Amino acid sequence: YIHVTLVPYISTAGELKTKPTKHSVKELRGIGIQPDIIVCRSKYALSDDIKEKIALFCNVEPECVIQNYDSETIYEVPLILKNEGLDQIVATKLGVDGMVAELSEWEEIVKRTKNPTKQVNIALVGKYVELHDAYLSVAEALCHGGIVNDTRVNIKWIQSEELEKEKGLTSFFADVDGIIVPGGFGERGIEGMIKAIKYARENEIPFFGIGIGMQCAVVEYARNVCDLKNAHSTEVNPNTPYPVVDLPPEEKGLTKGTMRLGGYPCKISPNTLAMAAYNKELINERHRHRYEFN
């Protein structure tokens, strides 16, 4: 059993407190579980005295008290645990002595993450930007792309509703190298996303649309390049004269849309970029979107 516990730092006292850890282990024992290893999450590294104190009151060996203090990047955590000897302790307890964790590739990832030679600024335009975790997968994908390319990716979080109030967007995007509009639902902030996409197209800023971001790109192009005024998605405007994004036939008439999962057949039109990419008429997609692009 590996018990992960919090060792809080009390700033007014200037010290780490072990009582929550001791109490949690007592509760575990009450249901018949004795931890073999205790991993301590903390703001700062633990002193040997604190480790020995936890080991004494929690009935584990001092070397089995593993510190997991705050690090510059979450990807550094496995290296911290290895430096604490967690891999060897687990191997010993499982009776497979002699195994060594090979983390050289992981070390290189951390090195690239902490010491990139280049950097880019990417604007993320969405309606939920106040809570960054709403776009955690997008943020991590940008981080991973940066690691591969030895580049720090600085995300500039932009609330799409704010853009609806502005006539000029230069102050928002003058310093960015790319713009992303990620997924979402509903009509709130849509016009701001469309304005951001228009700015990206007109100023030749690399743009990537995910889900509703891609739908907004279709709407923006229809309105401003194809001259289809008031073009829109039927989800936002059911009465649009140009429904360039629409629900598929099986969704029509439903009071609530579905989040379609799994693969489904998608027929690609000839003489399109998609056909050039796939080079076949029928493919299987695994997107969760539920719209057709007309």
C-alpha positions as CSV (number, residue, x, y, z in Angstrom):
1,Y,0.0,0.0,0.0
2,I,1.3,3.5,-1.0
3,H,-0.5,6.3,0.9
4,V,-0.3,9.8,-0.6
5,T,-0.8,12.4,2.0
6,L,-0.6,16.2,2.4
7,V,2.0,17.8,4.7
8,P,0.7,21.4,4.8
9,Y,2.9,24.3,5.3
10,I,1.6,26.8,7.9
11,S,3.1,30.2,6.9
12,T,2.3,31.9,10.2
13,A,4.3,29.3,12.1
14,G,6.8,28.8,9.3
15,E,6.7,25.0,9.5
16,L,5.4,21.9,7.9
17,K,2.7,20.0,10.0
18,T,2.7,16.2,10.2
19,K,-0.5,15.8,12.2
20,P,-2.8,15.4,9.1
21,T,-0.6,12.6,7.9
22,K,-0.5,10.8,11.3
23,H,-4.3,11.1,11.6
24,S,-4.9,9.8,8.1
25,V,-2.7,6.7,8.7
26,K,-4.6,6.1,12.0
27,E,-7.9,6.1,10.0
28,L,-6.5,3.7,7.5
29,R,-5.4,1.3,10.2
30,G,-9.0,1.5,11.5
31,I,-10.1,-0.2,8.4
32,G,-7.3,-2.7,8.4
33,I,-4.8,-1.0,6.0
34,Q,-1.2,-0.4,7.1
35,P,0.7,1.7,4.5
36,D,4.0,0.3,3.3
37,I,5.1,3.6,1.8
38,I,4.0,7.1,2.6
39,V,4.4,9.8,-0.2
40,C,4.2,13.2,1.3
41,R,2.9,16.1,-0.9
42,S,4.3,19.4,0.4
43,K,5.2,22.9,-0.6
44,Y,8.8,22.4,0.5
45,A,11.2,19.5,0.9
46,L,11.0,17.5,4.2
47,S,13.8,17.5,6.6
48,D,15.2,14.3,8.0
49,D,13.7,15.0,11.3
50,I,10.2,15.3,9.8
51,K,10.7,12.1,7.9
52,E,11.8,10.2,11.0
53,K,8.8,11.7,12.9
54,I,6.3,10.5,10.3
55,A,8.0,7.1,10.2
56,L,7.9,6.6,14.0
57,F,4.2,7.5,14.4
58,C,3.1,5.8,11.2
59,N,5.0,2.5,11.7
60,V,7.1,2.6,8.5
61,E,10.8,2.7,7.8
62,P,12.3,6.2,7.4
63,E,13.4,5.5,3.9
64,C,9.8,4.6,3.1
65,V,8.7,8.2,3.8
66,I,9.0,9.7,0.3
67,Q,8.8,13.5,-0.3
68,N,6.9,14.9,-3.3
69,Y,7.4,18.7,-3.0
70,D,6.2,21.3,-5.4
71,S,8.3,21.4,-8.6
72,E,8.7,23.8,-11.5
73,T,6.9,21.4,-13.8
74,I,4.7,18.4,-13.1
75,Y,6.9,16.3,-15.4
76,E,9.7,16.6,-12.9
77,V,7.7,14.6,-10.3
78,P,8.8,11.1,-11.5
79,L,12.5,12.2,-11.2
80,I,11.9,13.4,-7.7
81,L,10.3,10.1,-6.7
82,K,13.2,8.2,-8.3
83,N,15.7,10.3,-6.4
84,E,13.9,9.4,-3.2
85,G,14.4,5.7,-4.1
86,L,10.7,4.9,-4.5
87,D,11.4,2.6,-7.5
88,Q,13.9,0.5,-5.6
89,I,11.7,0.3,-2.5
90,V,8.7,-0.9,-4.5
91,A,10.8,-3.4,-6.4
92,T,12.2,-4.8,-3.1
93,K,8.7,-5.1,-1.5
94,L,7.5,-6.9,-4.6
95,G,10.4,-9.3,-4.5
96,V,11.9,-8.2,-7.8
97,D,15.2,-6.7,-6.6
98,G,17.7,-5.5,-9.2
99,M,15.3,-3.7,-11.5
100,V,16.3,-0.1,-12.3
101,A,14.0,2.6,-13.6
102,E,15.3,3.8,-17.0
103,L,14.3,7.5,-17.1
104,S,16.9,9.0,-19.4
105,E,14.3,9.9,-22.0
106,W,12.1,11.4,-19.3
107,E,15.1,13.4,-18.0
108,E,15.5,14.8,-21.5
109,I,11.8,15.8,-21.6
110,V,12.2,17.7,-18.3
111,K,15.4,19.3,-19.5
112,R,13.6,20.5,-22.7
113,T,10.7,21.7,-20.6
114,K,12.8,23.8,-18.2
115,N,15.4,25.1,-20.7
116,P,13.8,25.7,-24.1
117,T,15.8,27.7,-26.6
118,K,12.8,29.3,-28.3
119,Q,9.4,30.6,-27.3
120,V,6.1,31.4,-29.0
121,N,2.9,33.2,-27.8
122,I,-0.4,31.5,-28.5
123,A,-3.7,33.2,-27.9
124,L,-6.4,30.9,-26.7
125,V,-9.8,32.5,-27.3
126,G,-12.7,30.9,-25.4
127,K,-15.7,31.4,-23.2
128,Y,-14.4,29.5,-20.2
129,V,-10.9,31.0,-19.8
130,E,-11.5,32.2,-16.2
131,L,-11.1,28.5,-15.3
132,H,-8.0,27.3,-17.1
133,D,-8.7,23.7,-16.3
134,A,-11.6,23.8,-18.7
135,Y,-9.1,23.8,-21.5
136,L,-6.5,21.6,-19.8
137,S,-6.1,19.2,-22.6
138,V,-5.5,22.0,-25.1
139,A,-3.0,23.6,-22.8
140,E,-1.1,20.4,-22.3
141,A,-1.2,19.6,-26.0
142,L,0.5,23.0,-26.6
143,C,3.0,22.2,-23.9
144,H,3.9,18.8,-25.5
145,G,4.2,20.4,-28.9
146,G,6.6,22.9,-27.4
147,I,8.7,20.2,-25.8
148,V,9.2,18.3,-29.1
149,N,10.2,21.6,-30.8
150,D,12.4,22.9,-27.9
151,T,10.0,25.8,-27.5
152,R,8.3,27.4,-24.5
153,V,4.6,28.0,-25.4
154,N,3.2,31.0,-23.6
155,I,-0.6,30.9,-23.6
156,K,-2.4,34.2,-23.7
157,W,-5.9,33.6,-22.3
158,I,-8.6,35.8,-24.0
159,Q,-12.2,35.9,-23.1
160,S,-14.2,35.8,-26.4
161,E,-17.0,37.9,-25.0
162,E,-14.5,40.7,-24.4
163,L,-13.8,40.8,-28.1
164,E,-17.4,41.4,-29.0
165,K,-17.2,44.8,-27.3
166,E,-14.1,45.9,-29.2
167,K,-13.8,47.4,-32.7
168,G,-10.1,46.8,-33.1
169,L,-8.4,43.7,-31.9
170,T,-4.7,44.7,-32.4
171,S,-4.2,45.2,-28.7
172,F,-5.3,41.6,-28.1
173,F,-3.3,39.9,-30.8
174,A,-0.3,42.1,-31.8
175,D,2.2,40.0,-29.8
176,V,0.8,36.5,-30.7
177,D,2.3,33.9,-33.1
178,G,-0.9,31.9,-33.4
179,I,-4.6,31.8,-32.4
180,I,-6.6,28.8,-31.1
181,V,-10.3,28.7,-30.6
182,P,-11.1,25.5,-28.7
183,G,-14.4,23.6,-28.2
184,G,-17.5,24.7,-26.4
185,F,-21.3,24.8,-26.5
186,G,-24.0,27.5,-26.8
187,E,-24.1,30.9,-28.3
188,R,-22.3,32.9,-25.6
189,G,-19.1,34.4,-26.9
190,I,-19.5,33.1,-30.4
191,E,-19.3,36.4,-32.2
192,G,-16.1,37.2,-30.4
193,M,-14.6,33.9,-31.6
194,I,-15.7,34.8,-35.2
195,K,-14.0,38.2,-34.8
196,A,-10.8,36.6,-33.6
197,I,-10.8,34.2,-36.6
198,K,-11.4,37.0,-39.0
199,Y,-8.5,38.9,-37.5
200,A,-6.3,35.8,-37.9
201,R,-7.2,35.3,-41.5
202,E,-6.8,38.9,-42.5
203,N,-3.5,39.3,-40.7
204,E,-2.2,35.9,-41.8
205,I,-1.8,34.6,-38.2
206,P,-1.7,30.8,-38.0
207,F,-5.1,29.6,-36.7
208,F,-6.4,26.3,-35.3
209,G,-10.1,25.7,-34.6
210,I,-11.3,22.8,-32.4
211,G,-14.9,21.8,-32.3
212,I,-16.9,25.0,-32.2
213,G,-13.7,26.8,-33.2
214,M,-13.8,25.0,-36.5
215,Q,-17.5,25.8,-36.9
216,C,-16.8,29.5,-36.3
217,A,-14.1,29.4,-38.9
218,V,-16.6,28.1,-41.5
219,V,-19.1,30.7,-40.5
220,E,-16.5,33.5,-40.7
221,Y,-15.3,32.4,-44.2
222,A,-18.9,32.1,-45.4
223,R,-19.8,35.6,-44.2
224,N,-16.7,37.6,-45.1
225,V,-15.2,35.7,-48.1
226,C,-18.2,34.1,-49.8
227,D,-20.4,37.1,-49.0
228,L,-23.1,35.0,-47.4
229,K,-24.3,37.6,-45.0
230,N,-25.8,36.3,-41.7
231,A,-24.4,32.8,-42.4
232,H,-24.4,30.8,-39.2
233,S,-24.7,27.4,-37.4
234,T,-28.3,26.3,-36.9
235,E,-27.5,25.6,-33.2
236,V,-26.9,29.3,-32.7
237,N,-29.4,30.7,-35.2
238,P,-32.0,28.2,-36.4
239,N,-33.4,30.8,-38.8
240,T,-30.1,31.7,-40.6
241,P,-30.5,32.2,-44.3
242,Y,-27.2,30.3,-44.9
243,P,-26.9,27.3,-42.5
244,V,-23.3,26.5,-43.3
245,V,-23.1,24.3,-40.2
246,D,-26.1,22.1,-39.4
247,L,-27.2,19.2,-37.3
248,P,-27.0,15.8,-39.1
249,P,-30.3,14.3,-40.2
250,E,-30.4,11.8,-37.2
251,E,-30.2,14.8,-34.8
252,K,-33.1,16.7,-36.3
253,G,-36.1,17.0,-34.1
254,L,-34.2,16.1,-30.9
255,T,-34.8,18.6,-28.0
256,K,-31.2,18.0,-26.8
257,G,-28.2,17.1,-28.9
258,T,-26.0,14.1,-28.2
259,M,-22.3,13.7,-27.8
260,R,-21.7,11.0,-30.4
261,L,-18.9,8.6,-29.5
262,G,-17.0,6.0,-31.4
263,G,-16.1,5.6,-35.0
264,Y,-18.6,6.5,-37.8
265,P,-18.3,6.6,-41.6
266,C,-17.5,10.0,-43.2
267,K,-17.8,10.5,-47.0
268,I,-15.3,13.0,-48.4
269,S,-16.1,15.2,-51.3
270,P,-13.9,14.9,-54.4
271,N,-11.4,17.7,-55.3
272,T,-11.0,18.9,-51.8
273,L,-8.1,19.3,-49.4
274,A,-9.5,16.5,-47.3
275,M,-9.6,14.2,-50.3
276,A,-5.9,15.2,-51.0
277,A,-5.0,14.3,-47.4
278,Y,-6.9,11.0,-47.1
279,N,-6.9,10.0,-50.8
280,K,-10.0,7.9,-50.4
281,E,-13.7,8.6,-50.4
282,L,-14.8,6.9,-47.2
283,I,-13.0,7.2,-43.9
284,N,-13.9,6.4,-40.3
285,E,-13.9,9.4,-37.8
286,R,-13.8,9.3,-34.0
287,H,-14.6,12.9,-33.4
288,R,-17.4,13.7,-30.9
289,H,-18.8,16.5,-33.0
290,R,-22.4,16.3,-34.1
291,Y,-22.6,18.7,-37.0
292,E,-22.4,18.7,-40.8
293,F,-20.5,21.4,-42.8
294,N,-22.5,22.4,-45.8
